[in-house]
């Protein structure tokens, strides 16, 4: 066959195959931003952002959008955002006239105003509830939230005015035991846990000299002002919050509660254990979850006094569980069993919420740990320690006329933006994206596609000078 004919045949065959080639569809920043602007009015909220700088060249809205997309793309540090800001497409999207470096981010965020960020988080959650995002997974028709604390960062050298302090025993290079002061930050957060979109409602930081329960009380007192007292119905709490002030505040707000019961409430715990040990379980059943089998025995009683000082009668549910699952040891599969005991205090009515439902609610508190704090820590760089002890901050005039640094709000501002990105990405992947459902994409895969889309976008075409 002549070479010209062979080349013509190859050209025809390649065109024939190209006519049947299916274009691979992926997520793009355009579709993501269109969804956010339509459903959550992102551009309006971005325009409300403010910081302590005077007449800045890079607006607070651009700083906010840049950091928001750094978290959407799952970038673990500010330095990795520098390369992305060199793309003219991303600059145009965030409204920046030019690229800027991480020092601009630090200088702006360290003096960022927190009220617009909190209002945006509240508005996002209100829109999600209006769109029935929280309706799936209701427990007996009730919305469920959980509250728990987490340590965000710790350091032996870097500290700020808001740091908590503790003495930690360590060893020096010679192996001798010494005590050092460790600085750390801790926060309490409230999260919706019953639905697919597990967004955070609010966060409260511990102040120097106070305990976690004090910050929890302050957060619970603020929630009705932010959302109203009926935004959720049931609150799940750890045993640390099994205290009279917490219980009284929850009843005052009109919420029901399920609280883990441990040895810190010694009188109630011992009374319940003695009572349950004298009788047979009220119900026995088996549950199967994936490759795990649970053999469950449940007891419950009502009328036990909460504490000596607060003898309000409460309902106590006890669960003894035997978990059976297969595991491999020395190349052989064997059946392994572990025993667990759980107790919960609740004010839920028995008829509407029998003991198996209370048990499930008690275990649902771990969703705040697994799908909240742990997810943020492992995949969102939550414990990176952004802007902790940052000294490169704007200045303001003091009452005496002296110029002084503004208070460092960098860690709180970055955390708010991180929680906003966490909520928006969850809503986009779980409620909007057809590609994620069709191709069974994980949230990390969607983030990678969004990140790749900024480099695939066509560059802006400008006429030569």
C-alpha positions as CSV (number, residue, x, y, z in Angstrom):
1,X,0.0,0.0,0.0
2,X,1.4,3.4,-0.9
3,X,2.5,5.6,2.0
4,X,0.0,8.4,1.1
5,X,-2.9,5.9,1.2
6,X,-1.7,4.4,4.5
7,X,-1.5,7.9,6.1
8,X,-4.9,8.7,4.8
9,X,-6.4,5.5,6.2
10,X,-4.8,6.2,9.6
11,X,-6.1,9.7,9.6
12,X,-9.7,8.4,8.8
13,X,-9.5,5.7,11.5
14,X,-8.3,8.2,14.2
15,X,-11.1,10.5,13.3
16,X,-13.6,7.6,13.4
17,X,-12.5,6.7,16.9
18,X,-12.5,10.3,18.1
19,X,-16.2,10.6,17.0
20,X,-17.1,7.9,19.5
21,X,-14.9,9.2,22.3
22,X,-16.8,10.2,25.3
23,X,-15.7,13.4,27.0
24,X,-14.7,12.7,30.6
25,X,-16.6,15.0,32.9
26,X,-15.0,16.3,36.1
27,X,-15.8,18.9,38.7
28,X,-14.8,22.4,37.9
29,X,-14.5,25.6,39.9
30,X,-17.2,27.1,37.8
31,X,-19.8,24.6,38.8
32,X,-18.7,24.7,42.4
33,X,-18.9,28.5,42.6
34,X,-22.3,28.6,40.8
35,X,-23.7,26.2,43.4
36,X,-22.3,28.3,46.3
37,X,-23.6,31.6,44.9
38,X,-27.0,30.2,44.1
39,X,-27.7,28.3,47.3
40,X,-25.6,30.1,49.9
41,X,-25.1,33.6,48.5
42,X,-21.3,33.3,48.8
43,X,-20.5,36.6,47.0
44,X,-22.6,38.6,49.4
45,X,-21.1,37.1,52.5
46,X,-17.6,37.6,51.0
47,X,-18.3,41.3,50.5
48,X,-19.1,41.7,54.2
49,X,-15.7,40.6,55.4
50,X,-13.5,43.1,57.1
51,X,-10.1,43.3,58.9
52,X,-8.0,45.8,60.8
53,X,-5.9,47.0,57.8
54,X,-6.2,50.6,56.5
55,X,-7.1,51.0,52.8
56,X,-5.6,47.6,51.7
57,X,-4.7,46.8,48.1
58,X,-5.9,43.2,48.5
59,X,-9.5,43.3,49.9
60,X,-10.6,41.2,52.9
61,X,-13.1,39.5,50.5
62,X,-10.2,38.3,48.3
63,X,-8.3,37.1,51.3
64,X,-11.3,35.2,52.6
65,X,-12.0,33.6,49.2
66,X,-8.4,32.6,48.7
67,X,-8.2,30.8,52.1
68,X,-11.7,29.3,51.5
69,X,-10.4,27.7,48.3
70,X,-7.2,26.6,49.9
71,X,-9.3,24.5,52.3
72,X,-11.6,23.4,49.5
73,X,-8.6,22.2,47.6
74,X,-7.3,20.5,50.8
75,X,-4.0,22.5,50.9
76,X,-2.3,22.0,54.2
77,X,-0.4,25.3,54.5
78,X,-0.4,28.9,53.3
79,X,2.8,28.4,51.3
80,X,1.1,25.9,48.9
81,X,-1.5,28.5,48.2
82,X,1.1,30.8,46.7
83,X,1.5,28.7,43.5
84,X,-2.2,28.6,42.9
85,X,-2.6,32.4,43.3
86,X,-0.3,32.8,40.4
87,X,-3.1,31.5,38.1
88,X,-4.9,34.4,36.6
89,X,-8.1,32.3,36.6
90,X,-8.1,32.0,40.4
91,X,-7.1,35.7,40.8
92,X,-10.1,36.7,38.7
93,X,-12.4,34.4,40.7
94,X,-11.4,35.8,44.1
95,X,-11.4,39.4,42.8
96,X,-7.7,40.1,43.2
97,X,-6.0,42.4,40.7
98,X,-2.7,40.5,41.2
99,X,-1.2,37.6,42.9
100,X,-0.2,37.9,46.6
101,X,1.9,35.9,49.0
102,X,1.2,34.2,52.3
103,X,2.5,37.2,54.3
104,X,-0.6,39.2,53.0
105,X,-2.8,36.4,54.2
106,X,-1.2,36.4,57.6
107,X,-1.3,40.2,58.0
108,X,-5.0,40.3,57.1
109,X,-6.2,37.2,59.0
110,X,-4.5,38.1,62.2
111,X,-6.8,41.2,62.4
112,X,-9.8,39.7,60.8
113,X,-13.3,40.5,62.2
114,X,-15.0,37.4,63.4
115,X,-18.6,38.5,63.4
116,X,-19.1,38.3,59.6
117,X,-17.6,34.8,59.6
118,X,-20.0,33.6,62.3
119,X,-23.0,35.2,60.6
120,X,-22.0,33.4,57.4
121,X,-21.7,30.0,59.2
122,X,-25.1,30.6,60.8
123,X,-26.7,31.6,57.5
124,X,-25.3,28.5,55.8
125,X,-26.8,26.2,58.5
126,X,-30.2,28.0,58.3
127,X,-30.3,27.5,54.5
128,X,-29.4,23.9,54.9
129,X,-32.3,23.3,57.4
130,X,-34.7,25.2,55.1
131,X,-33.7,23.0,52.2
132,X,-34.3,19.9,54.4
133,X,-30.7,18.8,54.4
134,X,-31.0,17.8,58.1
135,X,-34.3,15.9,57.6
136,X,-32.7,12.6,56.5
137,X,-31.7,10.5,59.5
138,X,-34.1,12.1,62.0
139,X,-34.4,10.0,65.2
140,X,-38.1,9.6,65.9
141,X,-38.7,12.8,64.0
142,X,-36.2,14.7,66.1
143,X,-33.0,16.6,65.0
144,X,-29.9,15.6,66.9
145,X,-26.7,17.6,67.7
146,X,-23.6,16.7,69.7
147,X,-21.2,18.8,71.7
148,X,-17.6,18.0,72.6
149,X,-14.2,19.5,73.0
150,X,-10.9,19.1,71.3
151,X,-7.3,20.3,71.8
152,X,-6.3,22.2,68.7
153,X,-2.6,22.7,69.2
154,X,0.2,22.6,71.9
155,X,3.7,24.0,72.1
156,X,6.5,24.3,74.6
157,X,7.9,27.5,73.0
158,X,5.3,29.5,71.1
159,X,2.5,31.2,73.1
160,X,0.0,34.0,72.8
161,X,-2.2,36.0,75.2
162,X,-5.0,33.5,74.9
163,X,-3.0,30.3,75.5
164,X,-3.9,27.9,78.2
165,X,-1.0,26.6,80.3
166,X,-0.2,23.3,82.0
167,X,2.9,21.6,83.5
168,X,4.1,18.5,81.7
169,X,6.7,16.0,83.0
170,X,9.3,15.3,80.3
171,X,12.9,14.0,80.1
172,X,15.9,16.0,79.1
173,X,18.8,14.7,77.0
174,X,20.4,13.1,80.0
175,X,17.2,11.1,80.8
176,X,16.3,13.2,83.9
177,X,12.7,14.0,84.6
178,X,11.9,17.7,84.3
179,X,8.7,19.8,84.3
180,X,8.0,22.2,81.5
181,X,5.2,24.6,80.9
182,X,3.2,23.6,77.8
183,X,1.0,26.2,76.0
184,X,-2.1,24.9,74.2
185,X,-5.5,25.9,72.8
186,X,-8.7,24.0,73.3
187,X,-12.2,24.6,71.9
188,X,-15.8,23.3,72.3
189,X,-17.9,22.7,69.2
190,X,-21.5,21.8,68.5
191,X,-22.3,19.7,65.4
192,X,-25.3,18.2,63.7
193,X,-24.7,14.4,63.7
194,X,-27.8,12.6,62.5
195,X,-27.8,13.7,58.9
196,X,-25.4,13.2,56.0
197,X,-24.3,16.8,56.1
198,X,-22.7,17.0,59.5
199,X,-22.1,20.8,59.7
200,X,-20.8,22.6,62.8
201,X,-23.2,25.1,64.3
202,X,-20.8,27.1,66.5
203,X,-17.4,26.9,68.3
204,X,-16.3,28.4,71.6
205,X,-12.6,28.7,72.7
206,X,-11.5,28.1,76.3
207,X,-10.1,31.1,78.0
208,X,-7.1,31.1,80.4
209,X,-8.0,29.8,83.8
210,X,-11.4,28.1,82.9
211,X,-12.5,24.5,82.3
212,X,-14.1,23.0,79.3
213,X,-17.6,22.9,81.0
214,X,-17.4,26.7,81.4
215,X,-16.9,27.2,77.7
216,X,-19.6,24.6,77.0
217,X,-22.1,26.6,79.1
218,X,-21.1,29.8,77.2
219,X,-21.6,28.1,73.9
220,X,-25.0,26.6,74.8
221,X,-26.1,30.0,76.0
222,X,-25.3,31.6,72.7
223,X,-26.9,28.9,70.5
224,X,-30.6,30.1,70.9
225,X,-29.5,33.7,70.0
226,X,-27.8,32.4,66.8
227,X,-30.4,29.8,65.7
228,X,-33.3,29.8,68.0
229,X,-34.0,27.2,70.7
230,X,-35.8,24.8,68.3
231,X,-33.1,24.4,65.6
232,X,-32.4,20.9,67.0
233,X,-34.2,18.8,69.6
234,X,-31.8,16.4,71.2
235,X,-28.3,17.2,72.5
236,X,-25.7,14.4,73.0
237,X,-23.0,15.1,75.6
238,X,-19.9,13.4,77.1
239,X,-19.7,12.4,80.7
240,X,-17.6,15.6,81.5
241,X,-20.8,17.7,81.1
242,X,-22.9,15.6,83.5
243,X,-23.2,18.5,85.9
244,X,-26.1,20.3,87.4
245,X,-25.5,23.8,85.7
246,X,-25.3,22.1,82.3
247,X,-28.4,20.0,82.8
248,X,-30.4,23.1,84.1
249,X,-29.4,25.2,81.1
250,X,-30.4,22.4,78.7
251,X,-33.8,22.1,80.4
252,X,-34.2,25.9,80.3
253,X,-33.6,25.9,76.5
254,X,-36.2,23.2,76.0
255,X,-33.8,20.5,74.6
256,X,-33.7,16.8,75.5
257,X,-30.4,15.3,76.3
258,X,-28.5,12.0,76.4
259,X,-25.3,12.1,78.5
260,X,-22.7,9.4,78.9
261,X,-22.5,8.3,82.6
262,X,-19.1,7.4,84.0
263,X,-17.3,7.4,87.4
264,X,-17.1,11.2,87.6
265,X,-20.8,11.1,88.6
266,X,-20.0,8.5,91.3
267,X,-23.2,8.5,93.3
268,X,-25.5,8.1,90.3
269,X,-23.2,5.6,88.6
270,X,-22.9,3.4,91.7
271,X,-26.6,3.5,92.4
272,X,-27.4,2.5,88.8
273,X,-24.8,-0.3,88.7
274,X,-26.1,-1.8,92.1
275,X,-29.7,-1.7,90.9
276,X,-29.0,-3.3,87.5
277,X,-26.8,-6.0,89.0
278,X,-29.7,-7.4,91.0
279,X,-32.0,-8.1,88.1
280,X,-32.1,-9.7,84.6
281,X,-31.8,-7.4,81.5
282,X,-35.0,-5.9,80.2
283,X,-34.2,-6.8,76.6
284,X,-31.6,-9.0,74.7
285,X,-31.0,-8.8,71.0
286,X,-28.3,-9.1,68.3
287,X,-27.2,-6.5,65.7
288,X,-25.2,-7.0,62.6
289,X,-23.1,-4.1,61.2
290,X,-20.9,-5.0,58.2
291,X,-18.5,-7.6,59.5
292,X,-19.2,-6.9,63.2
293,X,-21.8,-8.7,65.4
294,X,-23.1,-7.1,68.6
295,X,-24.8,-9.2,71.3
296,X,-26.6,-6.6,73.4
297,X,-28.3,-6.7,76.9
298,X,-30.2,-3.6,78.0
299,X,-31.4,-2.4,81.4
300,X,-33.3,0.8,82.2
301,X,-34.8,2.5,85.2
302,X,-36.4,5.9,86.0
303,X,-36.5,7.9,89.2
304,X,-32.8,7.9,90.2
305,X,-31.6,11.2,91.7
306,X,-29.1,13.0,89.6
307,X,-26.9,14.2,92.4
308,X,-27.2,14.7,96.2
309,X,-27.4,18.5,95.7
310,X,-29.7,18.2,92.7
311,X,-32.1,15.2,93.4
312,X,-34.0,15.7,90.2
313,X,-35.1,12.2,89.0
314,X,-33.5,11.0,85.8
315,X,-33.7,8.0,83.5
316,X,-30.6,5.7,83.3
317,X,-30.0,3.2,80.5
318,X,-27.3,0.5,80.7
319,X,-25.9,-1.6,77.8
320,X,-23.6,-4.6,78.0
321,X,-22.3,-5.5,74.6
322,X,-20.2,-8.3,73.2
323,X,-18.5,-7.3,70.0
324,X,-17.5,-10.3,67.7
325,X,-15.5,-9.9,64.6
326,X,-12.9,-11.8,62.6
327,X,-9.3,-10.9,62.7
328,X,-6.1,-12.5,61.3
329,X,-3.3,-13.7,63.6
330,X,-0.3,-15.5,62.2
331,X,-2.0,-15.8,58.9
332,X,-5.1,-17.5,60.4
333,X,-8.5,-16.0,60.7
334,X,-10.0,-16.3,64.2
335,X,-13.1,-15.0,65.9
336,X,-12.3,-12.2,68.4
337,X,-14.7,-11.0,71.1
338,X,-14.5,-7.8,73.3
339,X,-16.8,-6.8,76.1
340,X,-18.1,-3.2,76.5
341,X,-20.3,-1.5,79.1
342,X,-22.1,1.8,78.6
343,X,-24.4,3.9,80.7
344,X,-26.4,7.0,79.7
345,X,-28.5,9.6,81.5
346,X,-31.5,11.0,79.6
347,X,-34.7,12.8,80.0
348,X,-36.3,11.4,76.9
349,X,-39.8,9.8,77.4
350,X,-39.8,6.0,77.6
351,X,-42.8,5.5,75.2
352,X,-41.4,7.5,72.4
353,X,-37.7,6.6,72.9
354,X,-37.3,3.0,74.2
355,X,-34.0,1.8,75.5
356,X,-32.6,0.6,72.1
357,X,-33.2,4.1,70.6
358,X,-31.4,5.7,73.6
359,X,-28.5,3.3,73.1
360,X,-28.2,4.2,69.4
361,X,-28.3,7.9,70.4
362,X,-25.6,7.4,72.9
363,X,-23.3,5.8,70.3
364,X,-24.2,8.5,67.8
365,X,-22.2,10.9,69.9
366,X,-19.1,9.4,68.4
367,X,-20.1,10.8,65.1
368,X,-19.0,14.2,66.5
369,X,-15.6,12.7,67.1
370,X,-15.2,10.5,64.0
371,X,-17.1,12.6,61.3
372,X,-16.2,16.0,62.9
373,X,-13.0,16.5,64.8
374,X,-11.2,13.5,63.4
375,X,-12.1,14.3,59.9
376,X,-11.0,17.9,60.3
377,X,-7.7,16.7,61.9
378,X,-6.8,14.0,59.3
379,X,-8.0,15.6,56.1
380,X,-8.3,19.3,56.7
381,X,-5.1,20.2,58.6
382,X,-7.2,21.4,61.5
383,X,-4.3,21.1,64.0
384,X,-1.8,22.9,61.8
385,X,-1.7,25.8,64.2
386,X,-2.5,28.6,61.7
387,X,-1.3,32.0,62.8
388,X,-0.7,31.0,66.4
389,X,1.4,33.6,68.2
390,X,1.7,35.6,65.0
391,X,3.4,39.0,65.6
392,X,3.0,40.4,62.1
393,X,-0.2,42.2,62.8
394,X,-1.8,45.5,62.0
395,X,-1.6,48.3,64.5
396,X,-4.3,50.6,66.0
397,X,-4.3,53.7,68.2
398,X,-4.7,53.1,71.9
399,X,-6.7,55.4,74.2
400,X,-3.4,57.0,75.3
401,X,-2.6,57.7,71.6
402,X,0.1,55.1,71.3
403,X,0.2,52.7,68.3
404,X,-0.3,49.0,69.5
405,X,-0.8,45.7,67.8
406,X,-4.4,44.6,67.4
407,X,-5.4,41.4,69.3
408,X,-4.5,38.3,67.4
409,X,-7.6,36.7,66.0
410,X,-5.8,34.7,63.3
411,X,-6.5,31.2,64.8
412,X,-10.2,31.9,65.4
413,X,-10.6,33.4,61.9
414,X,-8.9,30.5,60.1
415,X,-11.0,28.0,62.1
416,X,-14.2,29.8,61.1
417,X,-13.2,29.7,57.5
418,X,-12.2,26.0,57.8
419,X,-15.6,25.1,59.3
420,X,-17.4,27.1,56.5
421,X,-15.4,25.2,53.9
422,X,-16.1,21.9,55.6
423,X,-19.8,22.6,55.6
424,X,-20.0,23.8,52.0
425,X,-17.9,21.0,50.6
426,X,-20.1,18.4,52.4
427,X,-23.2,20.0,51.0
428,X,-21.8,20.1,47.5
429,X,-20.6,16.5,47.4
430,X,-23.5,14.9,49.3
431,X,-26.5,16.9,48.0
432,X,-25.5,18.5,44.7
433,X,-22.9,16.6,42.7
434,X,-24.3,14.0,40.3
435,X,-20.7,13.1,39.3
436,X,-19.9,12.1,42.9
437,X,-22.9,9.8,43.1
438,X,-22.5,8.4,39.6
439,X,-18.7,7.7,39.8
440,X,-18.7,7.0,43.6
441,X,-16.2,9.7,44.2
442,X,-14.9,10.5,47.7
443,X,-14.8,14.0,49.0
444,X,-11.0,14.0,48.6
445,X,-11.3,13.0,44.9
446,X,-13.8,15.9,44.3
447,X,-11.3,18.3,46.0
448,X,-8.5,17.0,43.8
449,X,-10.7,17.6,40.7
450,X,-11.6,21.1,41.8
451,X,-7.9,21.9,42.4
452,X,-6.9,20.6,39.0
453,X,-9.6,22.7,37.3
454,X,-7.8,26.0,37.9
455,X,-4.8,24.9,35.8
456,X,-7.0,23.5,33.0
457,X,-8.9,26.8,32.7
458,X,-7.9,28.8,29.6
459,X,-5.6,31.8,30.3
460,X,-6.9,35.3,29.8
461,X,-6.2,36.6,26.3
462,X,-4.9,40.1,26.2
463,X,-4.0,42.3,23.2
464,X,-0.3,43.0,22.8
465,X,0.8,46.4,24.2
